[in-house]
């Protein structure tokens, strides 16, 4: 009875109280809505493949991977290759290729990264003031960024059409043999290369192609969001904000 009284009192202020037993609560958000996708065998295999790429480390972001798998599968409706800018250990891309049975898809997957961590001089003054560069340095010192290129190549060896490209964006894009892109995943934790990647690939995306932005609305990544919004407005698009902190654009 007491609990019901509290719920009614809170409801007058627009505050809902829900039982969250067994529901999703990770990666920065909690929801009382169904997370039934987590029980799907194909999803589980894809997520486990991502964990394997990270040497057994589970970052606990299943809904984020769910969004990536949906966007990637939807992108198969249009022509073009797949591109990931900011690969690190390859969790998301490995999960996508496992989920789509990549060797049967008949497309290339370009995996672009410095494989030496973020380029520190690319951070803007605003990002430095917001401690984004300090966070990157701390992550690098903690070994959070994969720098063993042979380990990365070994991870993707089961998919012959996966192409690992080492280099910093935007410079490396000028020599990348990429003509048309159906799915673009951007995750570089820095505004300058993310903006450059979206600008470079936009005209290579056919109508219906998907751009998934890993940190678009994530806490503390405001500079990236503003940079992406600037580009999106030029292309007369808006970004769908996802509760995971991701953003999604359909060309």
Secondary structure as UniProt FT lines:
FT   HELIX           2..11
FT   TURN            12..14
FT   TURN            21..22
FT   STRAND          25..26
FT   TURN            27..28
FT   STRAND          29..30
FT   HELIX           36..39
FT   HELIX           41..53
FT   TURN            54..56
FT   HELIX           62..75
FT   TURN            76..77
FT   STRAND          81..85
FT   TURN            88..89
FT   HELIX           91..99
FT   TURN            100..101
FT   HELIX           102..104
FT   STRAND          109..113
FT   HELIX           120..122
FT   HELIX           125..129
FT   TURN            130..131
FT   HELIX           132..141
FT   TURN            142..143
FT   HELIX           149..155
FT   TURN            156..158
FT   TURN            160..161
FT   STRAND          162..166
FT   TURN            169..170
FT   HELIX           171..175
FT   STRAND          181..186
FT   HELIX           191..202
FT   TURN            203..204
FT   STRAND          205..213
FT   TURN            214..217
FT   TURN            219..220
FT   HELIX           222..234
FT   TURN            235..236
FT   STRAND          240..241
FT   TURN            243..244
FT   STRAND          247..250
//
